[in-house]
Amino acid sequence: MSLLSVLSSCLTVVEHSKHVQIDTEAISNLVADSSHLEIPPLTLGPAPYHFFDSTATTAEWLFLLDTVNHCFWPDVDSPPWTVHYKDETLSGYWALAASLKRAMEEGFAIQRATTLAHLDSRTLAHIFRGRGNIPLFEERLKNLRQAGEVLLDRFQGSFINVLEEAGASATELTDLLAKEFPSFNDTATYGGKKVYFYKRAQLLVHDLHCSFSGQSWGNFIDLEYLTAFADYKLPQVLRHLGILRYKPRLADRIQNLVHIPAGSPEEVEIRAATICAVELLREELIKAGSRANTPQLDNWLWYLGQDDAYRTLPYHRTRTIFY
């Protein structure tokens, strides 16, 4: 299943959507107002709090990171999970990255397939130690064990063999991850048809590319096929910008922090609209002379979502291992 199927299946959802709409005029207005469009190029090299030693170990560590890179928001009235790392208190994704980097620095080779396959809850709790509890702990433990087992059974115990089988193709790697590792098989059903998102699989391609500066394990020949990485932060920002619009009932549920079930029509429509809206924004920017690609736009929107100015409208609450 190629990455083109992600975009085409999401477009079908958008065409039949009952709860979410894309405001194309808002996209045009945003592009016309260049003061809002300081879209930085992708930063190549390891991200903050990422483990990096320029070897295959880094690629294996990134696979580990993106295997559990999902769902950080706390329940109402519960404190967010935070990690103290080198005099900093981190939350969300950065807390995850720092906790896994800390484990490596402490001499625990968590990236190894044998370690993952036999990981126990006590060890993982120590790795994730901090204030509060990381959401979906048991699901994360299951995903890590399962990833280790697949690596041992199918890929001779190394993620590098996954990369070599993909042959420097972003499309092949995404498909291989979704086919062989259940936690990366990010799909849904809408109107009786299958919808493909592959959020974490595509994000792993992106992380490899950036960390290795497009070289070695980060060299991919077809990155242009990546779509947006549909999570809960991007639609929050797109809604703030007026690009995504929710029908009143859905808007009320999100405003009141009511959980939106994974795989429900509303949730599928939000994610599909996110992918299609970013693609439309990219196309509009190209017409205006920009060379921004989809990963750049995704990165830009995600970082906007870390700014309180873009958090006036809440994000949708969906408990899921996929984002």
Residue pairs with C-beta under 8 A, 6 or more apart in sequence:
1 175
1 178
1 196
2 171
2 175
2 225
3 170
3 171
3 174
3 198
3 202
3 225
3 226
3 227
4 225
5 196
6 196
6 197
6 198
6 202
6 227
6 275
7 227
7 275
7 276
7 279
9 193
9 194
9 195
9 196
9 272
10 195
10 196
10 197
10 227
10 271
10 272
10 273
10 275
10 276
11 272
11 276
12 190
12 191
12 193
12 195
13 190
13 191
13 195
13 268
13 269
13 272
13 273
14 20
14 22
14 269
14 272
14 273
14 276
16 190
16 191
17 269
17 272
17 273
18 247
18 265
18 269
19 246
19 247
19 249
19 250
19 265
19 266
19 269
19 270
20 244
20 245
20 246
20 247
20 250
20 266
20 269
20 270
20 272
20 273
21 244
21 245
21 246
21 247
21 273
22 243
22 244
22 245
22 273
22 276
22 277
22 280
23 242
23 243
23 244
23 245
24 280
26 241
26 242
26 243
27 243
27 277
27 280
27 281
27 284
28 284
29 242
30 36
30 37
30 241
30 243
30 281
31 37
31 281
31 284
31 285
31 287
31 288
32 288
37 285
37 290
39 285
39 290
39 292
39 296
39 297
39 300
40 296
40 299
40 300
41 296
42 210
42 295
42 296
42 299
43 210
44 210
44 213
44 214
45 52
45 210
45 211
45 213
46 52
46 58
46 210
46 211
47 97
47 207
47 210
47 211
48 94
48 97
49 85
49 90
49 94
49 97
49 98
49 101
50 61
50 62
50 65
50 97
50 101
50 207
50 211
51 57
51 58
51 61
51 100
51 101
51 104
51 105
52 58
52 211
54 212
54 216
56 158
56 160
56 217
57 111
58 211
58 212
58 217
59 159
59 160
59 163
59 208
59 212
59 217
60 111
60 112
60 158
60 159
60 160
61 100
61 104
61 110
61 111
62 204
62 207
62 208
62 211
63 111
63 147
63 159
63 162
63 204
64 100
64 110
64 111
64 116
64 144
64 147
65 96
65 97
65 100
65 207
66 200
66 203
66 204
66 207
67 143
67 144
67 147
67 181
67 183
67 184
67 200
68 96
68 140
68 143
68 144
69 93
69 96
69 200
69 203
70 136
70 200
70 320
70 321
70 322
70 323
71 135
71 136
71 318
71 319
71 320
71 321
71 323
72 80
72 81
72 91
72 92
72 93
72 95
72 96
72 134
72 135
73 80
73 135
73 232
73 315
73 317
74 80
74 81
74 132
74 135
75 135
76 257
78 132
79 131
79 132
80 91
80 92
80 132
81 91
81 95
81 128
81 130
81 131
81 132
81 133
81 134
81 135
82 89
82 90
82 91
82 95
82 130
82 131
82 132
83 89
83 90
83 91
83 95
83 96
83 98
83 99
83 102
83 128
83 129
83 130
83 131
84 90
84 130
84 131
85 95
85 98
85 99
85 101
85 102
88 98
89 131
90 98
95 130
95 134
96 134
99 127
99 128
99 129
99 130
100 110
100 127
102 127
103 110
103 127
104 110
104 111
108 115
108 127
109 115
110 116
110 119
110 127
111 159
112 157
113 147
113 148
113 151
113 152
113 155
113 157
113 158
113 159
114 148
114 152
114 157
115 148
116 144
116 145
116 147
116 148
116 149
116 151
117 145
117 148
117 149
117 151
117 152
118 145
118 148
119 141
119 144
119 145
119 148
121 137
121 138
121 141
124 137
124 140
124 141
124 144
125 137
128 134
128 137
134 140
135 319
136 319
136 321
139 321
140 321
142 183
143 183
143 321
146 181
146 182
146 183
147 181
147 183
150 180
150 181
151 157
151 158
151 159
151 162
154 180
155 161
155 162
155 165
155 180
160 217
162 173
162 176
162 177
162 180
163 173
163 208
163 217
165 172
165 176
166 172
166 173
166 176
168 219
168 220
168 221
169 220
169 221
169 222
170 202
170 205
170 209
170 220
170 221
170 222
170 223
170 225
170 226
171 222
171 225
173 201
173 204
173 205
173 220
174 198
174 201
174 202
174 205
177 184
177 198
177 201
177 204
178 184
178 185
178 186
178 187
178 198
178 201
179 185
183 200
183 321
184 198
184 200
184 201
186 196
186 197
186 198
186 199
186 200
186 201
186 322
186 323
187 194
187 195
187 196
187 197
187 198
188 194
188 195
188 197
188 262
188 263
188 267
188 268
188 271
189 195
189 263
190 265
190 268
190 269
190 272
195 268
195 272
197 230
197 271
197 275
197 322
197 323
199 229
199 230
199 231
199 322
199 323
200 229
200 322
200 323
202 226
202 227
202 229
203 229
205 220
205 223
205 226
206 226
206 229
206 295
206 298
208 217
208 218
208 220
209 218
209 219
209 220
209 223
209 295
210 218
211 218
212 218
212 219
214 220
223 293
223 295
224 293
224 294
226 294
226 295
227 275
227 278
227 279
227 294
228 234
228 274
228 275
228 277
228 278
228 279
228 294
228 297
228 298
228 301
229 298
229 323
230 271
230 272
230 274
230 275
230 323
231 274
231 302
231 323
232 315
232 316
232 317
232 318
232 323
233 301
233 302
233 305
233 315
234 274
234 278
234 298
234 301
234 302
234 305
235 244
235 270
235 271
235 273
235 274
235 315
235 316
236 305
236 310
236 311
236 313
236 314
236 315
236 316
237 301
237 302
237 304
237 305
237 310
238 244
238 274
238 277
238 278
238 301
239 245
239 246
239 313
240 310
240 312
240 313
243 277
243 281
244 270
244 273
244 274
244 277
246 254
246 270
250 260
250 266
253 260
253 266
254 260
254 313
254 314
254 315
254 316
254 317
255 313
255 314
257 314
257 317
258 317
259 317
259 318
259 319
260 266
260 267
260 270
260 316
260 317
260 318
261 267
261 318
262 318
262 319
262 320
262 322
266 316
267 316
267 318
270 316
271 323
278 294
278 297
278 298
278 301
279 294
281 297
282 292
282 293
282 294
282 297
285 292
285 297
292 300
304 310
305 311
